[in-house]
Amino acid sequence: MDSKILLEIVKIKMPFGKYQNRLLCDLPISYLEWFAAKGWPAGKLGQMLATVYEIKLNGLEYLLKPLR
């Protein structure tokens, strides 16, 4: 995994949708589950959302706290 992606997850905001302008790391798991079922957006955004989903799914959110 690219370590830079973790830094971006805590700084980049969701560019569209119901949770527009919310930090990716603050998106609710239910929203991420919806994307997991429907398909991730293309490109880097999809990769970052999938990473946040895996972090939250596995209870690893504490890894992001020092990066905030």
C-alpha positions as CSV (number, residue, x, y, z in Angstrom):
1,M,0.0,0.0,0.0
2,D,1.2,3.5,-0.8
3,S,1.7,5.3,2.5
4,K,0.8,8.7,0.8
5,I,-2.8,7.4,0.4
6,L,-3.3,7.5,4.2
7,L,-2.2,11.1,4.4
8,E,-4.6,12.0,1.5
9,I,-7.5,10.1,3.2
10,V,-7.4,12.5,6.2
11,K,-7.1,15.6,4.0
12,I,-9.2,15.1,0.9
13,K,-13.0,15.7,0.9
14,M,-15.6,13.7,-0.9
15,P,-16.1,15.6,-4.2
16,F,-19.8,14.7,-4.8
17,G,-22.9,13.0,-3.5
18,K,-24.7,12.9,-0.2
19,Y,-21.5,13.4,1.8
20,Q,-19.9,16.0,-0.4
21,N,-17.2,18.1,1.3
22,R,-16.8,15.6,4.2
23,L,-13.3,14.2,4.7
24,L,-13.0,10.7,3.2
25,C,-11.9,9.3,6.6
26,D,-15.2,10.7,8.1
27,L,-17.5,9.0,5.7
28,P,-19.9,6.6,7.4
29,I,-19.4,2.8,6.9
30,S,-22.9,2.5,5.4
31,Y,-22.0,4.9,2.6
32,L,-18.8,2.9,1.9
33,E,-20.7,-0.4,2.0
34,W,-23.0,1.1,-0.7
35,F,-20.0,1.8,-2.9
36,A,-18.6,-1.6,-2.2
37,A,-21.9,-3.2,-3.5
38,K,-22.4,-0.8,-6.5
39,G,-18.8,-0.3,-7.5
40,W,-16.1,2.1,-6.6
41,P,-15.5,5.3,-8.6
42,A,-12.8,5.0,-11.2
43,G,-9.2,6.1,-10.5
44,K,-7.6,7.3,-7.3
45,L,-10.8,8.3,-5.6
46,G,-12.1,4.8,-5.8
47,Q,-8.8,3.5,-4.5
48,M,-9.0,5.9,-1.5
49,L,-12.6,5.0,-0.7
50,A,-11.9,1.3,-0.9
51,T,-8.9,1.9,1.5
52,V,-11.1,3.8,4.0
53,Y,-13.7,1.0,3.8
54,E,-11.1,-1.7,4.6
55,I,-9.7,0.4,7.5
56,K,-13.2,0.9,9.0
57,L,-14.3,-2.7,8.3
58,N,-11.3,-4.1,10.2
59,G,-11.4,-1.6,13.1
60,L,-8.2,0.1,12.2
61,E,-9.4,3.8,12.4
62,Y,-6.9,4.4,15.1
63,L,-4.2,4.3,12.5
64,L,-5.5,7.6,11.0
65,K,-5.7,9.6,14.2
66,P,-2.0,10.5,14.4
67,L,-2.3,11.7,10.7
68,R,-5.0,14.2,11.3
